[in-house]
Amino acid sequence: MTKTKTKTKTKTTKKGDKQTTGGKHITIAIVAAVLLAGAIAALLVLRGQKMGNSETETILIPTGSDYAAVVDSLDAHSCIGNGAVFNTLARLRHYRDNVKGGRYIIEPHANTWRTLTKLYYGNQDALKLTIGKHRTKQQLCEYLGQRLEMEGDTLLQLLSDDSLCAAYGHTPQTIIAIFPQNTYEIYWNTTPRKLLDRMQKESDRFWNNERRNKCKALNLTTDEVTTLASIVEEETNKNDEKADIASVYLNRIRKGMLLQADPTLKYAVGDFSLRRLLNVHIEAESPYNTYKHRGLPPGPICIPSAASIDAVLANKQTDYLYFCARADFSGRHNFASTLAQHNANAAAFHAEMNRRKIYK
């Protein structure tokens, strides 16, 4: 038998071909590296861009706003220097679909990327809200509605709801006491209920054990002390007189006398500008008219200061039952223990009012 040999052909690659293929790979890698470096450089350049505003701007983004509304607001405050750059960075930050309402302060020429990050996470800036001597719930709610996102009318409805007020331990007449005079840091888009929760905490903090024990010593509740303090608040802005004025009313309460507090009469008739009270005012039918109804009115006639509340709690011991504004119009008062002495003080004051032609 004859064996047949089979030749196997081996395909070889020329040395030059190997170099050409390797060169292509190197070239692609170099190009990719250059492109990547360029992209990184471009991103760094983009992330280094600044906002367009030259002054500090406060931006309010209403709850439920979309990206277009944010851009309009920023643009209205000249905060967007380059729209294309801002939109590109907003996409990279994924902010376009993650708008969060709030109040944001944009510093002059702030870094755009950091600004978008701030907006993305909703790191808003609180505002300083000062609660002062508001006389009515309407005044307070109007004030808050002008400074916060909430509607004043919505808050007023809550403060007039019996069950809601009861949940905070108050009535619609006393709920205003939940707002101690002070300056607070509040987020602009705080909801009415969150605001009330915050104020409840502030009120609880104010009415510490020391103050509550003083209330018990007077046999008054915190709301009753607040109500009496609101009358003192309206009577004078002289802190050094407040304890004396409080003593007059405390003495009258103990003796079962009518308080006959002029500020409650002004509250009853709804005219706080009155300088001279007449018989027609005294006859006004209202539970706040302490010329006709014994004891304290149903609730505070304003939000009193801590100084007025502490003046009541001081429980200063005097025998005063009356006081009257001094005839020199200094804002101070003359105090009296007897009606005869008080009438003499009042006559001098009214004579000066006549001389100055103050008739109402």
ROSE-932126 format. One line per 10 residues: number of its first residue (from 1); their letters; for each residue x negated, y, z of C-alpha. Coordinates in nm, 2 decimals. Layout:
<nodes>
NUM> A> X:Y:Z ~ ...
</nodes>
This chain:
<nodes>
1> MTKTKTKTKT> 0.00:0.00:0.00 ~ -0.13:0.34:-0.09 ~ -0.09:0.62:0.17 ~ 0.02:0.96:0.04 ~ -0.12:1.27:0.21 ~ 0.11:1.56:0.27 ~ -0.04:1.91:0.27 ~ 0.11:2.15:0.52 ~ 0.08:2.51:0.41 ~ 0.02:2.76:0.68
11> KTTKKGDKQT> 0.14:3.12:0.63 ~ -0.12:3.36:0.75 ~ -0.08:3.73:0.82 ~ -0.33:3.97:0.71 ~ -0.52:4.16:0.96 ~ -0.40:4.48:0.81 ~ -0.03:4.38:0.84 ~ -0.08:4.32:1.22 ~ -0.22:4.66:1.26 ~ 0.06:4.82:1.07
21> TGGKHITIAI> 0.33:4.65:1.28 ~ 0.16:4.74:1.61 ~ 0.12:5.10:1.49 ~ 0.49:5.13:1.43 ~ 0.56:5.01:1.78 ~ 0.31:5.26:1.92 ~ 0.46:5.54:1.71 ~ 0.82:5.46:1.83 ~ 0.70:5.45:2.19 ~ 0.53:5.78:2.15
31> VAAVLLAGAI> 0.83:5.94:1.99 ~ 1.06:5.80:2.26 ~ 0.83:5.93:2.53 ~ 0.82:6.27:2.36 ~ 1.20:6.28:2.33 ~ 1.24:6.17:2.70 ~ 0.99:6.43:2.81 ~ 1.18:6.69:2.60 ~ 1.51:6.59:2.75 ~ 1.37:6.61:3.10
41> AALLVLRGQK> 1.21:6.94:3.03 ~ 1.54:7.07:2.88 ~ 1.73:6.94:3.18 ~ 1.49:7.11:3.42 ~ 1.52:7.43:3.22 ~ 1.90:7.40:3.24 ~ 1.90:7.32:3.61 ~ 1.68:7.63:3.66 ~ 1.94:7.86:3.51 ~ 2.09:8.14:3.73
51> MGNSETETIL> 2.44:8.27:3.77 ~ 2.51:8.60:3.60 ~ 2.64:8.81:3.89 ~ 2.41:9.08:4.02 ~ 2.61:9.13:4.34 ~ 2.76:8.89:4.60 ~ 3.10:8.78:4.47 ~ 3.38:8.60:4.66 ~ 3.57:8.35:4.44 ~ 3.91:8.23:4.55
61> IPTGSDYAAV> 4.01:7.90:4.38 ~ 4.38:7.82:4.45 ~ 4.47:7.47:4.55 ~ 4.55:7.26:4.24 ~ 4.35:7.48:4.00 ~ 4.19:7.32:3.69 ~ 3.84:7.38:3.55 ~ 3.96:7.64:3.30 ~ 4.11:7.85:3.59 ~ 3.77:7.83:3.77
71> VDSLDAHSCI> 3.58:7.94:3.47 ~ 3.83:8.24:3.42 ~ 3.78:8.34:3.78 ~ 3.40:8.31:3.77 ~ 3.39:8.50:3.44 ~ 3.62:8.78:3.58 ~ 3.35:8.83:3.85 ~ 3.06:8.82:3.59 ~ 2.93:8.51:3.75 ~ 2.88:8.31:3.43
81> GNGAVFNTLA> 2.58:8.43:3.24 ~ 2.57:8.17:2.96 ~ 2.90:7.99:2.90 ~ 2.74:7.70:2.70 ~ 2.48:7.64:2.97 ~ 2.74:7.65:3.25 ~ 2.98:7.41:3.07 ~ 2.69:7.17:3.00 ~ 2.58:7.17:3.36 ~ 2.94:7.13:3.47
91> RLRHYRDNVK> 2.97:6.81:3.26 ~ 2.64:6.68:3.40 ~ 2.76:6.75:3.75 ~ 3.10:6.59:3.68 ~ 3.27:6.90:3.81 ~ 3.52:6.95:3.53 ~ 3.75:6.68:3.68 ~ 3.66:6.74:4.04 ~ 3.78:7.10:4.11 ~ 3.84:7.17:4.48
101> GGRYIIEPHA> 4.03:7.48:4.60 ~ 3.88:7.72:4.85 ~ 3.69:8.04:4.91 ~ 3.34:8.04:4.78 ~ 3.07:8.31:4.81 ~ 2.84:8.33:4.51 ~ 2.51:8.51:4.59 ~ 2.34:8.73:4.33 ~ 2.18:8.52:4.06 ~ 2.23:8.20:4.25
111> NTWRTLTKLY> 2.10:7.88:4.09 ~ 2.38:7.75:3.86 ~ 2.33:7.38:3.94 ~ 2.33:7.44:4.31 ~ 2.64:7.66:4.27 ~ 2.82:7.38:4.08 ~ 2.71:7.13:4.35 ~ 2.86:7.35:4.61 ~ 3.19:7.37:4.41 ~ 3.18:7.00:4.34
121> YGNQDALKLT> 3.17:6.91:4.71 ~ 3.41:7.18:4.81 ~ 3.16:7.34:5.05 ~ 3.36:7.65:5.09 ~ 3.28:7.96:5.30 ~ 3.50:8.03:5.60 ~ 3.63:8.39:5.64 ~ 3.65:8.59:5.96 ~ 4.01:8.63:6.07 ~ 4.10:8.87:6.35
131> IGKHRTKQQL> 4.42:8.82:6.54 ~ 4.51:9.15:6.69 ~ 4.81:9.31:6.87 ~ 5.08:9.20:6.62 ~ 5.42:9.29:6.76 ~ 5.65:9.04:6.58 ~ 5.62:8.71:6.41 ~ 5.71:8.88:6.08 ~ 5.41:9.12:6.12 ~ 5.18:8.83:6.21
141> CEYLGQRLEM> 5.29:8.61:5.92 ~ 5.27:8.90:5.67 ~ 4.92:8.97:5.79 ~ 4.81:8.60:5.76 ~ 4.98:8.57:5.42 ~ 4.76:8.86:5.29 ~ 4.44:8.70:5.41 ~ 4.50:8.33:5.36 ~ 4.63:8.12:5.07 ~ 4.95:8.03:5.25
151> EGDTLLQLLS> 5.27:8.22:5.20 ~ 5.37:8.44:5.49 ~ 5.73:8.34:5.45 ~ 5.65:7.97:5.47 ~ 5.47:8.02:5.80 ~ 5.75:8.24:5.93 ~ 6.00:7.96:5.86 ~ 5.79:7.72:6.06 ~ 5.76:7.96:6.35 ~ 6.13:8.00:6.35
161> DDSLCAAYGH> 6.20:7.62:6.36 ~ 6.31:7.50:6.70 ~ 6.19:7.15:6.67 ~ 5.85:7.25:6.53 ~ 5.80:7.51:6.80 ~ 5.89:7.25:7.07 ~ 5.62:7.02:6.93 ~ 5.37:7.29:7.03 ~ 5.54:7.34:7.37 ~ 5.71:7.67:7.27
171> TPQTIIAIFP> 6.03:7.83:7.15 ~ 6.07:8.05:6.84 ~ 6.06:8.34:7.09 ~ 5.73:8.24:7.26 ~ 5.55:8.06:6.97 ~ 5.36:8.38:6.90 ~ 5.17:8.32:7.23 ~ 4.99:8.03:7.05 ~ 4.78:8.30:6.87 ~ 4.53:8.44:7.13
181> QNTYEIYWNT> 4.37:8.78:7.03 ~ 4.03:8.70:6.89 ~ 3.82:8.67:6.57 ~ 3.81:8.32:6.42 ~ 3.64:8.15:6.13 ~ 3.91:8.00:5.92 ~ 3.91:7.83:5.57 ~ 4.11:8.04:5.33 ~ 4.31:7.74:5.20 ~ 4.41:7.62:5.55
191> TPRKLLDRMQ> 4.77:7.50:5.55 ~ 5.02:7.64:5.79 ~ 5.03:7.32:6.00 ~ 4.65:7.30:6.02 ~ 4.65:7.67:6.12 ~ 4.89:7.60:6.40 ~ 4.69:7.30:6.52 ~ 4.38:7.52:6.53 ~ 4.56:7.79:6.72 ~ 4.69:7.53:6.97
201> KESDRFWNNE> 4.33:7.43:7.04 ~ 4.23:7.79:7.08 ~ 4.52:7.86:7.31 ~ 4.44:7.55:7.52 ~ 4.08:7.66:7.54 ~ 4.19:8.01:7.66 ~ 4.42:7.87:7.92 ~ 4.15:7.70:8.12 ~ 4.21:7.56:8.47 ~ 4.11:7.88:8.64
211> RRNKCKALNL> 4.38:8.08:8.45 ~ 4.64:7.81:8.49 ~ 4.58:7.80:8.86 ~ 4.63:8.18:8.88 ~ 4.96:8.13:8.69 ~ 5.08:7.88:8.95 ~ 4.98:8.13:9.23 ~ 5.22:8.38:9.06 ~ 5.49:8.12:9.02 ~ 5.49:8.20:8.65
221> TTDEVTTLAS> 5.43:7.99:8.34 ~ 5.16:8.07:8.08 ~ 5.43:8.20:7.85 ~ 5.58:8.42:8.12 ~ 5.23:8.56:8.20 ~ 5.18:8.62:7.83 ~ 5.51:8.80:7.80 ~ 5.44:9.02:8.10 ~ 5.09:9.09:7.96 ~ 5.24:9.19:7.63
231> IVEEETNKND> 5.44:9.46:7.81 ~ 5.12:9.58:7.98 ~ 4.94:9.58:7.65 ~ 5.20:9.81:7.50 ~ 5.20:10.04:7.81 ~ 4.83:10.14:7.79 ~ 4.50:10.09:7.62 ~ 4.31:10.19:7.94 ~ 4.18:9.86:8.07 ~ 4.11:10.00:8.41
241> EKADIASVYL> 4.48:10.08:8.46 ~ 4.62:9.75:8.34 ~ 4.61:9.57:8.68 ~ 4.80:9.86:8.84 ~ 5.06:9.85:8.57 ~ 5.09:9.48:8.60 ~ 5.13:9.52:8.98 ~ 5.43:9.74:8.93 ~ 5.61:9.48:8.72 ~ 5.52:9.20:8.95
251> NRIRKGMLLQ> 5.65:9.39:9.25 ~ 5.98:9.46:9.07 ~ 6.01:9.09:8.97 ~ 5.96:8.99:9.34 ~ 6.22:9.24:9.45 ~ 6.47:9.14:9.18 ~ 6.47:9.49:9.03 ~ 6.52:9.56:8.66 ~ 6.18:9.59:8.49 ~ 6.30:9.90:8.29
261> ADPTLKYAVG> 6.00:9.86:8.06 ~ 6.01:10.12:7.78 ~ 5.81:9.90:7.54 ~ 6.08:9.63:7.56 ~ 6.34:9.89:7.47 ~ 6.14:9.99:7.16 ~ 6.11:9.62:7.07 ~ 6.49:9.58:7.12 ~ 6.58:9.86:6.88 ~ 6.30:9.78:6.64
271> DFSLRRLLNV> 6.14:10.12:6.64 ~ 5.79:10.12:6.79 ~ 5.73:10.49:6.69 ~ 5.97:10.62:6.96 ~ 5.80:10.86:7.20 ~ 6.11:10.96:7.39 ~ 6.38:10.71:7.49 ~ 6.74:10.84:7.50 ~ 7.06:10.70:7.65 ~ 7.16:10.56:7.31
281> HIEAESPYNT> 6.85:10.34:7.32 ~ 6.90:10.23:7.68 ~ 7.25:10.11:7.58 ~ 7.11:9.88:7.30 ~ 7.24:9.53:7.34 ~ 6.95:9.29:7.33 ~ 6.80:9.02:7.55 ~ 6.48:9.23:7.52 ~ 6.64:9.54:7.68 ~ 6.50:9.52:8.03
291> YKHRGLPPGP> 6.70:9.82:8.13 ~ 7.01:9.60:8.11 ~ 6.88:9.25:8.17 ~ 6.69:9.14:8.48 ~ 6.36:8.95:8.46 ~ 6.13:8.90:8.17 ~ 6.24:8.92:7.81 ~ 6.27:8.59:7.61 ~ 5.92:8.61:7.48 ~ 5.61:8.84:7.42
301> ICIPSAASID> 5.67:9.17:7.25 ~ 5.32:9.16:7.10 ~ 5.01:8.94:7.12 ~ 4.83:9.07:7.43 ~ 4.46:9.09:7.47 ~ 4.27:8.88:7.72 ~ 4.22:9.20:7.93 ~ 4.60:9.24:7.96 ~ 4.65:8.87:8.05 ~ 4.37:8.88:8.31
311> AVLANKQTDY> 4.51:9.20:8.45 ~ 4.84:9.02:8.53 ~ 4.65:8.72:8.67 ~ 4.45:8.95:8.89 ~ 4.77:8.99:9.09 ~ 4.65:9.33:9.23 ~ 4.82:9.40:9.56 ~ 4.99:9.75:9.56 ~ 5.31:9.90:9.68 ~ 5.38:10.06:9.34
321> LYFCARADFS> 5.72:10.03:9.19 ~ 5.70:10.31:8.93 ~ 5.46:10.47:8.69 ~ 5.49:10.75:8.44 ~ 5.26:10.89:8.18 ~ 5.06:11.20:8.29 ~ 5.17:11.54:8.17 ~ 4.82:11.60:8.03 ~ 4.88:11.34:7.76 ~ 4.55:11.17:7.84
331> GRHNFASTLA> 4.71:10.83:7.80 ~ 4.68:10.77:8.18 ~ 4.96:10.72:8.43 ~ 5.07:10.84:8.77 ~ 5.18:10.56:9.00 ~ 5.45:10.59:9.27 ~ 5.59:10.38:9.55 ~ 5.91:10.58:9.59 ~ 6.18:10.69:9.35 ~ 6.15:11.06:9.47
341> QHNANAAAFH> 5.78:11.06:9.39 ~ 5.84:10.90:9.05 ~ 6.11:11.15:8.96 ~ 5.87:11.43:9.03 ~ 5.61:11.27:8.81 ~ 5.87:11.21:8.53 ~ 6.00:11.57:8.55 ~ 5.65:11.71:8.49 ~ 5.60:11.48:8.20 ~ 5.93:11.55:8.03
351> AEMNRRKIYK> 5.88:11.93:8.08 ~ 5.56:11.90:7.89 ~ 5.73:11.70:7.62 ~ 5.99:11.98:7.59 ~ 5.71:12.24:7.57 ~ 5.55:12.04:7.29 ~ 5.89:12.00:7.12 ~ 5.88:11.62:7.13 ~ 6.24:11.51:7.12 ~ 6.22:11.16:6.98
</nodes>
